[in-house]
Amino acid sequence: MPSKVSQKFSVEKAHELQLRLSKRLIFEGMVPEAVEYVAGVDVAYLEGISVGAVAVLDCNSLYQVEVKVAAVKTCFPYVPTLLSFREIPSVVSAIRKLQTEPDVFMVDGQGFAHPYGLGFASHLGLILDKPTIGVAKSLLCGKAEQAGEDGWKPLKYHENVVGAEVVTKERTKPVYVSVGHRISLKRAVEIVLECVGKYRLPEPIRRAHNMANEEKRRLQAIR
């Protein structure tokens, strides 16, 4: 087992890499005006195995067009603020199986609203060179300001707007939306709201979450 010193060194190097990579993020709208396909991604875990899932939905009808899963060995420990290093391998493996080309990827996790500017959504966006959106269930950094005319609250961290606190359904907790890569924050929030169905979480992410856990249960049953 690695020593505490080597673990600390690795974490520090990973954080330095995150800071460098965050400078490559693009915060401009590079998504088609009429989005056709939105993909949601999520990961489940099973005794050393990461189960990545991607669900592609039609943005207008929220009809599920395609879903893929991939199970790979978990090669990175659980370290808060470094979850993307742990989650990306299985998700990228699942995405590579897709026959449909999504216009944008929606990630269950943070994007730029991250202490080092590179959450799961941003890291994935750089790897894929595709528009990505982070949709997190809890706040990792920053503070929500007063709501603007768009109805959502800007999320500020060190005086910079890094995301948005968005209520997707009445009488539910908000979600925290942030730019992953190649999209503006305003457009990211719009797409998230367009993809909300009966539940608090947007449908692409909810479907990916369900599929990842369904595959996890299947793998447990055959062990």
C-alpha positions in Angstrom: 0.0 0.0 0.0 1.4 3.5 -0.8 2.6 5.6 2.0 0.8 8.6 3.3 3.6 10.8 1.8 3.2 9.3 -1.7 -0.6 9.6 -1.5 -0.3 13.2 -0.5 2.1 13.8 -3.4 -0.2 12.2 -5.9 -3.2 14.2 -4.7 -1.2 17.4 -4.9 0.0 16.6 -8.5 -3.6 15.8 -9.5 -4.8 19.1 -8.1 -2.1 20.9 -10.1 -3.2 19.1 -13.2 -6.8 20.1 -12.6 -5.8 23.8 -12.3 -3.8 23.6 -15.6 -6.6 21.8 -17.4 -9.3 24.2 -16.2 -7.6 27.0 -18.1 -8.5 25.1 -21.3 -12.2 25.1 -20.7 -14.4 27.0 -23.2 -17.4 28.9 -21.7 -19.0 29.9 -25.0 -22.0 28.4 -26.7 -20.9 25.7 -29.0 -24.1 23.7 -28.9 -26.6 23.7 -31.8 -29.6 26.1 -31.3 -31.9 23.1 -31.8 -30.5 20.3 -29.6 -31.6 16.9 -30.9 -29.8 14.4 -28.6 -28.7 14.8 -25.0 -26.7 12.1 -23.2 -26.7 11.6 -19.5 -23.8 9.8 -17.7 -23.4 8.3 -14.3 -21.3 5.7 -12.5 -22.1 2.9 -9.9 -19.5 0.9 -7.9 -19.2 -2.7 -7.1 -16.3 -4.2 -5.1 -13.4 -2.8 -7.2 -15.5 -2.4 -10.4 -16.7 0.9 -11.9 -19.9 0.6 -13.9 -20.3 3.5 -16.3 -23.6 4.2 -18.1 -24.6 6.6 -20.8 -28.2 7.2 -21.8 -29.1 9.2 -25.0 -32.5 10.9 -25.1 -34.3 12.9 -27.7 -34.3 16.4 -26.2 -37.8 17.2 -27.3 -39.7 14.1 -26.4 -37.3 12.7 -23.7 -37.6 9.4 -25.5 -34.7 7.1 -24.8 -32.8 6.5 -28.0 -29.8 4.5 -26.9 -28.1 3.3 -23.7 -24.7 1.7 -23.1 -22.9 0.4 -20.1 -19.3 -0.6 -19.4 -17.7 -2.2 -16.4 -14.0 -1.7 -15.8 -11.6 -2.1 -12.9 -11.6 0.8 -10.5 -8.0 2.1 -10.6 -8.2 5.3 -8.6 -9.1 5.6 -4.9 -12.0 7.7 -3.6 -10.6 11.2 -3.0 -13.0 14.1 -2.6 -12.4 16.8 -5.4 -10.7 14.1 -7.6 -13.7 12.0 -8.4 -13.3 12.5 -12.2 -10.1 10.5 -12.2 -12.0 7.6 -10.7 -15.2 7.9 -12.8 -14.0 8.8 -16.3 -12.6 5.4 -17.5 -15.9 3.5 -17.2 -17.9 6.4 -18.7 -15.6 6.9 -21.7 -15.7 3.1 -22.3 -19.6 3.3 -22.4 -19.6 6.4 -24.6 -17.3 4.7 -27.2 -20.0 2.1 -27.7 -22.6 4.6 -28.8 -23.9 4.7 -32.3 -25.8 7.9 -31.7 -23.9 11.2 -31.6 -25.1 13.4 -28.7 -25.1 17.1 -29.1 -24.3 17.6 -25.4 -23.4 15.4 -22.4 -25.0 15.9 -19.0 -23.0 14.7 -16.1 -24.1 13.7 -12.6 -21.4 15.8 -10.9 -19.7 19.2 -10.9 -18.3 21.1 -13.8 -16.5 24.4 -13.3 -18.1 24.8 -9.9 -15.2 23.0 -8.3 -12.4 24.1 -5.9 -9.9 23.4 -8.6 -12.1 24.4 -11.6 -12.3 20.9 -13.0 -15.1 18.6 -11.9 -16.2 15.4 -13.6 -18.2 17.3 -16.3 -15.3 19.5 -17.2 -12.7 16.8 -17.2 -15.0 14.6 -19.4 -15.6 17.5 -21.8 -11.9 18.1 -22.4 -11.3 14.4 -23.0 -14.2 14.1 -25.5 -13.8 17.7 -26.8 -17.6 17.9 -26.6 -20.1 20.2 -24.9 -20.7 19.0 -21.3 -22.9 20.2 -18.4 -22.4 19.4 -14.7 -25.6 18.8 -12.7 -24.8 18.1 -9.1 -27.2 17.3 -6.2 -25.1 19.1 -3.6 -22.9 22.2 -3.4 -19.2 21.6 -3.5 -18.0 25.2 -3.4 -19.3 28.7 -3.6 -22.4 30.5 -2.4 -25.7 31.2 -4.1 -26.5 34.8 -4.7 -29.9 36.5 -5.2 -31.9 35.1 -8.2 -31.7 37.1 -11.4 -34.3 37.7 -14.0 -33.7 34.3 -15.4 -35.0 32.7 -12.2 -31.9 30.9 -11.1 -29.3 32.0 -8.5 -25.7 32.6 -9.7 -23.2 30.6 -7.7 -20.1 32.6 -6.7 -16.7 31.3 -5.6 -13.8 33.7 -4.9 -16.0 36.5 -6.5 -16.4 34.6 -9.8 -19.6 33.1 -11.1 -18.9 29.4 -11.4 -22.4 27.9 -11.7 -26.1 28.3 -10.9 -28.5 27.1 -8.2 -31.5 25.9 -10.1 -34.9 24.7 -8.8 -36.1 22.2 -11.4 -39.4 21.2 -9.6 -41.5 23.0 -7.1 -41.1 22.0 -3.5 -37.8 20.1 -4.2 -34.2 20.9 -3.4 -32.2 22.7 -6.0 -29.6 21.2 -8.3 -26.2 22.9 -9.0 -25.6 23.5 -12.7 -22.2 24.5 -14.0 -20.4 24.6 -17.3 -18.5 21.5 -18.2 -16.9 22.6 -21.5 -17.9 24.3 -24.8 -21.2 25.8 -23.5 -22.3 28.9 -21.8 -23.9 28.8 -18.3 -27.1 30.3 -19.5 -27.5 27.7 -22.2 -26.5 24.9 -19.8 -29.3 25.9 -17.5 -31.8 26.1 -20.4 -30.9 22.6 -21.5 -31.2 21.2 -18.0 -34.7 22.6 -17.6 -35.7 21.4 -21.0 -34.8 17.8 -19.9 -36.7 17.8 -16.6 -39.6 15.3 -16.5 -41.5 14.2 -13.4 -38.5 14.3 -11.2 -36.0 16.7 -9.7 -33.0 15.4 -11.8 -33.1 15.8 -15.5 -34.1 12.7 -17.3 -30.8 11.9 -19.1 -29.0 11.7 -15.8 -31.8 9.8 -14.1 -31.9 7.2 -16.8 -28.1 6.8 -16.8 -28.2 6.4 -13.0 -30.9 3.7 -13.2 -29.0 1.8 -15.9 -25.7 1.9 -14.0 -27.3 0.5 -10.9 -29.3 -2.1 -13.0 -26.0 -3.3 -14.4 -24.4 -3.3 -11.0 -27.2 -5.5 -9.7 -26.8 -7.9 -12.7 -23.1 -8.2 -12.0 -23.8 -8.9 -8.3 -26.2 -11.7 -9.2 -23.7 -13.6 -11.4 -20.8 -13.4 -9.0 
